[in-house]
Structures are given as C-alpha cells and as structure tokens.
Amino acid sequence: MTADAFLFWFLALITIGGASLVILMKNPIYSALALVFTMCGIAALFVTLDAFFVAGVQIIVYAGAVMVLFVMVLMLFDLKHEVEAFSKGRITGAIKLATAGLLAGLVMGAIFYSSTAVDTVITKQLAAASGDPSKQLGMRLFTQHIFAFEALGILLLVVAVGAVALARSKGGTHHDQR
C-alpha cells in the first residue's frame, strides 16, 4: 500500500468515525464537537487532493461558522426535557428507518446519475477559466457581491446576540436560578 492510499484510508476512517459519533452521542454538544471533527477530516481529505481553497472554506465555513450556529441553537433548547419528549415507539422507529433509507437511496441515485455530467461540466469550466480560479472568486466576492457578504456577516452577528439573549433571559435554558 502506498503512502497516499494509506493516508486516504486513515483520513476516511477518521471522518467516518467522527460522523458515527455525531449520531451515537447522547449529549448534543459532544455531537456538535464530533461534527467539527468530521468536518476537519473532510478538509484534510481535500488537502490530499490539492484543493487547499476548498479545504480552507470547509474549515472556516462549516467547522467554524455553522458549528457556532448549531451550538447557539442548542442553547435555546431545554435539553433536560428534550429526552422525555423523544418518542420511542415502533411505528415512529419504522418511519425513521424508512425515511433514512429513502434519503440514502436518493443520495446514491443523485451521485450515480450526476457523476458523468459533473465531470464534463467541470472540465469545460476549467478549460474556459484563465488564471487562478480562487483569485477570480475572491475578486467577484469582494467587488460585485460585497453588500451580500457584509449583510450576511451582520445577520450572523444578530443571530448570535439574539441566541445568547434568549438563552439568558428569564425562563431561558441558561438563566441564573439563584
């Protein structure tokens, strides 16, 4: 086995292990941390493919910003009572398994039918692009779409402040009970 193959399988096992921990952990905060671990494993796989920009975006956007939003949403829930509200019946379990199977089938079908079409589109786009694609993306983002970029930053800041304010308000999940 070559070093590249060993590295791929090692990172793939780490990523799959982290994804499994997301599902198996009972504490949602630990599950969110396992999701960060999974996202870092995926970013490392992108690095092995020499896709450094995609790996950086994976770390910054998913492991950073999205996980902060997940943790803020978890702060809004009263986690002590959520376990009691979770249904454990046979019918709901069967519905959950059927839904997961249907979703897995749809994902596999989409991957199967789109793999050849995506390869041809990417090849045409790479041939048409001149220069560094990440530089072109950065130029477009910070010139043509700067308002949307800044508005999104302000929106995320408002969401963060709102989540903390709601969680600490009277009757919130993290209110001081003195």
C-alpha positions, 0 to 999 in steps of 0.5 A: 500500500502506498503512502497516499492510499494509506493516508486516504484510508486513515483520513476516511476512517477518521471522518467516518468515525467522527460522523458515527459519533455525531449520531451515537452521542447522547449529549448534543454538544459532544455531537456538535464537537464530533461534527467539527471533527468530521468536518476537519477530516473532510478538509484534510481529505481535500488537502490530499487532493490539492484543493487547499481553497476548498479545504480552507472554506470547509474549515472556516465555513462549516467547522467554524461558522455553522458549528457556532450556529448549531451550538447557539441553537442548542442553547435555546433548547431545554435539553433536560426535557428534550429526552422525555419528549423523544418518542420511542415507539415502533411505528415512529422507529419504522418511519425513521428507518424508512425515511433514512433509507429513502434519503440514502437511496436518493443520495446514491441515485443523485451521485450515480446519475450526476457523476458523468455530467459533473465531470464534463461540466467541470472540465469545460469550466476549467478549460474556459477559466484563465488564471487562478480560479480562487483569485477570480472568486475572491475578486467577484466576492469582494467587488460585485457581491460585497453588500451580500457578504457584509449583510450576511456577516451582520445577520450572523452577528444578530443571530448570535446576540439574539441566541445568547439573549434568549438563552439568558433571559428569564425562563431561558435554558441558561438563566441564573436560578439563584 
